[in-house]
Amino acid sequence: MENRSNPGWLKLVIGVMAILLIIWLAMKVVTGLYNLLWYIGPILLIATLFMDRQVVIGYGQWILKQFKSNPAVGIGAGILSFFGFPFVSAFLFGKAMLKKKLNIGGEGPEKKKEDYTEFEEIESETLEEFDLKDLEKDIEELDAEDYENFFEEK
């Protein structure tokens, strides 16, 4: 009787271990990012307030509106905002930066006084005035030598 080893269970174990390793690495990245943003979050929030305080006020008003319209969603958004403060502050900072960069909803830079460029209008021939039949006659009159000599420098 032959003893065959079934490699199917080995592939399954390796696959499960690979998935667990990927999940563990993803959790390490997220917790590392959370810890980093935990220290930078207050600075980002203050910078956001200086850049565009309407972003922070708008976020607060959105949470209050959620409390009024659907209390469960409002409470959930408030709790997630509290525990996810580092990510919320980074999001608000990014939103303020984007608004500043794209100049959305702000007063924006003052428009410069428009200076008009002086120009002179030149009258030109239109296609209607240009007679193609005359051009065809001129081309037929040219022979090969005249064509070659036409491009030579004199």
C-alpha positions, 0 to 999 in steps of 0.5 A, spaced: 500 500 500 502 506 497 502 512 502 500 518 498 501 525 501 495 530 499 498 537 498 491 540 498 491 541 505 498 544 505 496 549 500 490 551 504 494 552 510 499 556 507 494 560 504 490 561 510 497 563 513 498 568 508 491 571 509 493 572 516 499 575 515 496 580 510 491 582 515 496 583 521 501 587 516 495 591 514 493 592 522 500 594 523 500 599 518 493 602 520 495 602 528 502 606 526 498 611 522 493 612 527 499 613 533 502 618 528 496 622 527 494 622 534 500 626 535 499 630 529 492 631 529 491 637 534 496 641 529 493 639 523 486 641 526 489 648 528 492 649 521 485 647 518 482 653 523 487 658 520 486 656 513 479 655 513 475 655 519 468 654 515 471 646 513 471 645 521 464 649 522 461 645 516 463 638 519 460 640 526 454 642 523 453 636 519 454 632 525 449 636 528 444 635 522 445 628 523 443 628 530 436 632 528 434 628 522 437 621 525 439 620 532 442 614 531 446 616 525 448 622 529 451 619 535 454 614 531 458 619 527 459 623 533 463 617 537 466 615 530 469 622 530 471 622 537 475 615 537 477 617 529 479 624 531 486 623 528 483 621 521 478 626 522 483 632 523 487 629 517 481 629 513 479 636 514 486 638 513 486 635 506 479 638 505 481 645 507 488 644 503 484 642 497 479 648 497 485 653 498 488 650 492 482 650 488 480 656 490 473 653 492 468 657 495 472 663 497 473 670 496 479 668 492 485 673 489 482 679 487 481 680 479 487 684 476 484 690 472 484 687 465 488 691 460 487 690 453 492 689 448 492 694 442 492 691 435 491 693 428 485 689 424 488 687 417 484 686 412 485 679 408 482 675 402 477 670 404 476 663 400 470 666 396 475 672 393 480 667 392 480 664 385 482 656 384 481 656 377 487 661 376 491 657 381 490 651 377 492 655 370 498 657 373 500 650 376 499 648 369 503 653 366 509 651 370 513 646 367 518 641 371 524 646 370 521 652 372 518 648 378 525 645 380 528 653 379 523 656 383 526 653 390 533 655 388 536 661 392 538 666 387 
